[in-house]
Amino acid sequence: MMNEEVSAFILNLSQPWQIEVSNRLRQMVHQAIPEAEERIQYKKPHFLKNGHYAAVISPSKDAITFMIMNASGLTVPEGFEGPEERKWLKIRKEDTPDYDLLSSLLVQASSTL
């Protein structure tokens, strides 16, 4: 379910490419987890499944970081960072993220939530 606060947050990002990437990530989360709830928490969009954090979109000046929670046991490709329980990928302006891969990782990670 789309949340107005999250929509406003994304629209207010300073760079057009950040808005585009964030919207793609948001749509991808909702396709991967149809029942996902979204809300602004800690000043950034969080996506929850059954009340548990599943993913976070975290913008910074030069990147959009997409974090997958509950990632223990996930095999993530090179480029991902983070401790075992959560992994993130920094997406910069010139990057072409593999949204299918991100979706598949998110489906795996959230399957036990």
N, C-alpha and C positions, 0 to 999 in steps of 0.2 A: 504494500500500500504506500503510495507516494505521500510525503509529508511536505506541507507548504514551507516550513522552516528550512528543510533541506533544499528545496527548489530555490528559495531565495538565497541561501548560502552559496550555492553553485553559481547562480547568476551574478552574484557580487564578486566573484573571483576576478583578479585584475587582468589576467591574460586570456584572450579568446581561446587559445589552445588548451588552457587549463579547464575552461568551461566545457569544451568539447570532450576532453579525456574523462573528466568527472562524470559527465552525462552518460558516456559510453559505459564506464565502470558501474554506474548506478543501475543502468538497464541490465547489464550483465548479471549483477547481484540478484536482481528480481527474477531473471530467467533461471538462474542457478538455484535460487531459494524462493520459490513462488510465495511462500508464507512469510517472507522476511518483513520485519517491521523496521522502519528507519526513524532516527531521531538525531537531533543535534545534541551532542554531549561532549564535554571538554572542548567546546568550540569547534567541533568538526563532525561530519556525518558518520554515524555508527549504524550498522545493520545488525539486527538481532533475529535469532531463530529460537523460538520457545523461551524467550527471555534471556538467552545467552548471546554474548557478542560473537558475531560470525565474521564481520569485516569492517574495516574503517577506511575512509578516504581522507587523507591528510595532506592538504596543500602547503607548500612552502614557497619561497620566492621563485625558485627555479625548477621546482619539481612537483609532481603529484605522487604521494606515496600511497600505495594500495596495500593494506595489511590484512592478512588472512589469520584469523584466530583459530585456536583449537587445532594447531598444525602438527602436533606431535605425531610422528610416524609418517608424515608426508615426505615424499621424495620431491624436492624442488630443484629446478635447474639452476645453473650458475646465474649470478646476478641478484639472487634473493639474499636478504640479510635477516638476522634476528635469531633469538633463542629458539629452542625446540618447539615451544608451545605457540609461538606466533612468528610468522614470516612476512617480510614485506619486500616490495619491489618499488624502487624509485623510478618514476617515468618522467623523462625530461622532454623538452619541446621537440627535439629531433628524433625521439624514439618512436618505434612502431610496436606497441605492446601486442603480445599474442593473447587476445581476449579469450579465445577458445581454451587455451592452456590455463589461463587464470580461472576461467569458469570451471574447468574440470578439477582444478586444485581446490576451489571453493566448495564444490559439490562433495568431494572426498572429505574435506576438513569438517564440513558442517553436518555430515551424515549422522554423526553420533550426538548432535545437540538436541 
